[in-house]
Amino acid sequence: MGGDVTIWILKPIWAVIYYVSFAVIVVLKLIWKPLEFILLPFIYLGSFLLNCLAAPFRFLAKFEVPIHPQRRARELADGEQTLYVYVGIAAIIGIAGGLLLSLVSGGLQGLLGLGGEAQLKTRSAKDYRKEKRSTTSDTKRRQVATASVSPPSSETRTRRKKGKRSKTGRTPTILEELDSDE
């Protein structure tokens, strides 16, 4: 009698779940075809990229010695192994050795004080401008002091001629005497 009640309760619940899931599947099938058409270029691109990533592993699989499935366990126990096993072990040993060497050299470098503390001091743009202003003001003061020591005569004028710049970046000043009477 108790089993009949559970059947009467579960049968309508199961029918609702069945028809709702059926409706969802039909709607998803209607949406899936256009969605698949839109996503098809991305699917092909993903497939191509996965094939490119799997190519090295397919290449390594060519080195495997073909062994009959029944004889495989016995032959591996006898010592016959494939080439990529040896290459894999060599890679693991190389990576472990490199990490160990890196850790040891880093520890010794820190212990002996050979660390890279000697970094180049970089200037900011603000520091550069400040330094340039101070050097230009010093240069102007020197020019004023030089001019006050030897003032130019009325008959002589200084003219700066354009010429090649020297390696220091300064152009030479050429003094010429000009007749002021003309």
Rosetta blueprint (number, residue, H / E / L):
1 M L
2 G H
3 G H
4 D H
5 V H
6 T H
7 I H
8 W H
9 I H
10 L H
11 K H
12 P H
13 I H
14 W H
15 A H
16 V H
17 I H
18 Y H
19 Y H
20 V H
21 S H
22 F H
23 A H
24 V H
25 I H
26 V H
27 V H
28 L H
29 K H
30 L H
31 I H
32 W H
33 K H
34 P H
35 L H
36 E H
37 F H
38 I H
39 L H
40 L H
41 P H
42 F H
43 I H
44 Y H
45 L H
46 G H
47 S H
48 F H
49 L H
50 L H
51 N H
52 C H
53 L H
54 A H
55 A H
56 P H
57 F H
58 R H
59 F H
60 L H
61 A H
62 K L
63 F L
64 E L
65 V L
66 P L
67 I L
68 H L
69 P H
70 Q H
71 R H
72 R H
73 A H
74 R H
75 E H
76 L H
77 A H
78 D H
79 G L
80 E L
81 Q L
82 T L
83 L H
84 Y H
85 V H
86 Y H
87 V H
88 G H
89 I H
90 A H
91 A H
92 I H
93 I H
94 G H
95 I H
96 A H
97 G H
98 G H
99 L H
100 L H
101 L H
102 S H
103 L H
104 V H
105 S H
106 G H
107 G H
108 L H
109 Q H
110 G H
111 L H
112 L H
113 G L
114 L L
115 G L
116 G L
117 E L
118 A L
119 Q L
120 L L
121 K L
122 T L
123 R L
124 S L
125 A H
126 K H
127 D H
128 Y H
129 R H
130 K H
131 E H
132 K H
133 R H
134 S H
135 T H
136 T H
137 S H
138 D H
139 T H
140 K H
141 R H
142 R H
143 Q H
144 V H
145 A H
146 T H
147 A H
148 S H
149 V H
150 S L
151 P L
152 P L
153 S L
154 S L
155 E L
156 T E
157 R E
158 T E
159 R L
160 R L
161 K L
162 K L
163 G L
164 K L
165 R L
166 S L
167 K L
168 T L
169 G L
170 R L
171 T L
172 P L
173 T L
174 I L
175 L E
176 E E
177 E E
178 L L
179 D L
180 S L
181 D L
182 E L
